Amino acid sequence: MSLFYQDILNLTPGYRPSFSGPPGAWLYDGSGRPVLHLSTTSTGSNRMHQHLDHIAFRTNNVEEVVKQLDSKKIEYEVYEVPEVDLIQIFFRDPEGGRLEVSATKASQ
């Protein structure tokens, strides 16, 4: 899973504290901020029952994201939201998680 986010969103693996829970990875953005925390999940009574609709990221280069998705043959949908001057790209990670990458039209 970590490689997907590194490949598509250009996140880089970095320091993750030694937690007592399940193993995982922290991925960092270009500014050195840990923006995505991944971990293995448990089944049975330890399983979380909450629903996450999607994770949203911002970019200044929608075309580059589309190019990455096309090169990996990942299906996506593009939406324009004129009232807030936004372009949104929605796609799924290998586990089915829904992702959004968006940018203002002015930044394009």
SEVEXSE-877794 format. One record per residue (C-alpha): residue number from 0; residue in one letter; x, y, z. Coordinates in steps of 0.2 Angstrom, whole numbers. Layout:
<sites>
<site num="NUM" residu="a" px="X" py="Y" pz="Z"/>
...
</sites>
This chain:
<sites>
<site num="0" residu="m" px="0" py="0" pz="0"/>
<site num="1" residu="s" px="14" py="12" pz="4"/>
<site num="2" residu="l" px="22" py="10" pz="-13"/>
<site num="3" residu="f" px="5" py="16" pz="-21"/>
<site num="4" residu="y" px="5" py="32" pz="-12"/>
<site num="5" residu="q" px="24" py="35" pz="-15"/>
<site num="6" residu="d" px="21" py="32" pz="-33"/>
<site num="7" residu="i" px="5" py="41" pz="-37"/>
<site num="8" residu="l" px="6" py="56" pz="-24"/>
<site num="9" residu="n" px="25" py="57" pz="-23"/>
<site num="10" residu="l" px="25" py="54" pz="-4"/>
<site num="11" residu="t" px="41" py="48" pz="4"/>
<site num="12" residu="p" px="43" py="36" pz="18"/>
<site num="13" residu="g" px="50" py="43" pz="34"/>
<site num="14" residu="y" px="52" py="42" pz="52"/>
<site num="15" residu="r" px="39" py="33" pz="62"/>
<site num="16" residu="p" px="39" py="32" pz="81"/>
<site num="17" residu="s" px="40" py="14" pz="88"/>
<site num="18" residu="f" px="22" py="12" pz="94"/>
<site num="19" residu="s" px="17" py="-3" pz="104"/>
<site num="20" residu="g" px="3" py="-7" pz="91"/>
<site num="21" residu="p" px="3" py="-14" pz="74"/>
<site num="22" residu="p" px="17" py="-10" pz="62"/>
<site num="23" residu="g" px="15" py="3" pz="49"/>
<site num="24" residu="a" px="23" py="18" pz="39"/>
<site num="25" residu="w" px="22" py="37" pz="39"/>
<site num="26" residu="l" px="23" py="45" pz="22"/>
<site num="27" residu="y" px="29" py="63" pz="21"/>
<site num="28" residu="d" px="25" py="77" pz="8"/>
<site num="29" residu="g" px="37" py="88" pz="-1"/>
<site num="30" residu="s" px="38" py="100" pz="14"/>
<site num="31" residu="g" px="44" py="86" pz="26"/>
<site num="32" residu="r" px="27" py="84" pz="34"/>
<site num="33" residu="p" px="20" py="67" pz="39"/>
<site num="34" residu="v" px="3" py="68" pz="30"/>
<site num="35" residu="l" px="-2" py="49" pz="29"/>
<site num="36" residu="h" px="0" py="36" pz="42"/>
<site num="37" residu="l" px="-3" py="18" pz="37"/>
<site num="38" residu="s" px="-4" py="3" pz="49"/>
<site num="39" residu="t" px="-10" py="-15" pz="48"/>
<site num="40" residu="t" px="-27" py="-18" pz="54"/>
<site num="41" residu="s" px="-34" py="-31" pz="65"/>
<site num="42" residu="t" px="-50" py="-42" pz="63"/>
<site num="43" residu="g" px="-63" py="-47" pz="75"/>
<site num="44" residu="s" px="-67" py="-37" pz="90"/>
<site num="45" residu="n" px="-52" py="-25" pz="87"/>
<site num="46" residu="r" px="-59" py="-19" pz="70"/>
<site num="47" residu="m" px="-65" py="-1" pz="68"/>
<site num="48" residu="h" px="-83" py="1" pz="62"/>
<site num="49" residu="q" px="-82" py="19" pz="57"/>
<site num="50" residu="h" px="-84" py="24" pz="39"/>
<site num="51" residu="l" px="-71" py="35" pz="29"/>
<site num="52" residu="d" px="-78" py="43" pz="13"/>
<site num="53" residu="h" px="-62" py="49" pz="6"/>
<site num="54" residu="i" px="-45" py="57" pz="9"/>
<site num="55" residu="a" px="-42" py="74" pz="0"/>
<site num="56" residu="f" px="-25" py="81" pz="-5"/>
<site num="57" residu="r" px="-21" py="97" pz="-14"/>
<site num="58" residu="t" px="-9" py="100" pz="-29"/>
<site num="59" residu="n" px="-3" py="114" pz="-40"/>
<site num="60" residu="n" px="-2" py="102" pz="-55"/>
<site num="61" residu="v" px="-18" py="92" pz="-59"/>
<site num="62" residu="e" px="-10" py="87" pz="-76"/>
<site num="63" residu="e" px="4" py="78" pz="-67"/>
<site num="64" residu="v" px="-8" py="68" pz="-56"/>
<site num="65" residu="v" px="-18" py="63" pz="-72"/>
<site num="66" residu="k" px="-2" py="58" pz="-81"/>
<site num="67" residu="q" px="3" py="47" pz="-66"/>
<site num="68" residu="l" px="-14" py="39" pz="-65"/>
<site num="69" residu="d" px="-14" py="36" pz="-84"/>
<site num="70" residu="s" px="3" py="28" pz="-84"/>
<site num="71" residu="k" px="-3" py="16" pz="-70"/>
<site num="72" residu="k" px="-19" py="13" pz="-79"/>
<site num="73" residu="i" px="-29" py="19" pz="-64"/>
<site num="74" residu="e" px="-47" py="24" pz="-67"/>
<site num="75" residu="y" px="-52" py="41" pz="-61"/>
<site num="76" residu="e" px="-66" py="54" pz="-62"/>
<site num="77" residu="v" px="-64" py="73" pz="-64"/>
<site num="78" residu="y" px="-76" py="86" pz="-58"/>
<site num="79" residu="e" px="-76" py="104" pz="-59"/>
<site num="80" residu="v" px="-84" py="114" pz="-44"/>
<site num="81" residu="p" px="-86" py="132" pz="-51"/>
<site num="82" residu="e" px="-93" py="140" pz="-36"/>
<site num="83" residu="v" px="-76" py="137" pz="-27"/>
<site num="84" residu="d" px="-65" py="137" pz="-43"/>
<site num="85" residu="l" px="-60" py="119" pz="-39"/>
<site num="86" residu="i" px="-55" py="104" pz="-50"/>
<site num="87" residu="q" px="-56" py="87" pz="-42"/>
<site num="88" residu="i" px="-49" py="70" pz="-47"/>
<site num="89" residu="f" px="-56" py="55" pz="-38"/>
<site num="90" residu="f" px="-49" py="38" pz="-39"/>
<site num="91" residu="r" px="-46" py="22" pz="-28"/>
<site num="92" residu="d" px="-31" py="15" pz="-20"/>
<site num="93" residu="p" px="-27" py="-4" pz="-21"/>
<site num="94" residu="e" px="-38" py="-8" pz="-6"/>
<site num="95" residu="g" px="-53" py="2" pz="-12"/>
<site num="96" residu="g" px="-50" py="18" pz="-2"/>
<site num="97" residu="r" px="-57" py="33" pz="-11"/>
<site num="98" residu="l" px="-45" py="48" pz="-14"/>
<site num="99" residu="e" px="-47" py="65" pz="-20"/>
<site num="100" residu="v" px="-33" py="76" pz="-27"/>
<site num="101" residu="s" px="-39" py="94" pz="-31"/>
<site num="102" residu="a" px="-33" py="111" pz="-36"/>
<site num="103" residu="t" px="-40" py="128" pz="-39"/>
<site num="104" residu="k" px="-41" py="133" pz="-57"/>
<site num="105" residu="a" px="-31" py="148" pz="-54"/>
<site num="106" residu="s" px="-16" py="137" pz="-49"/>
<site num="107" residu="q" px="-16" py="128" pz="-66"/>
</sites>
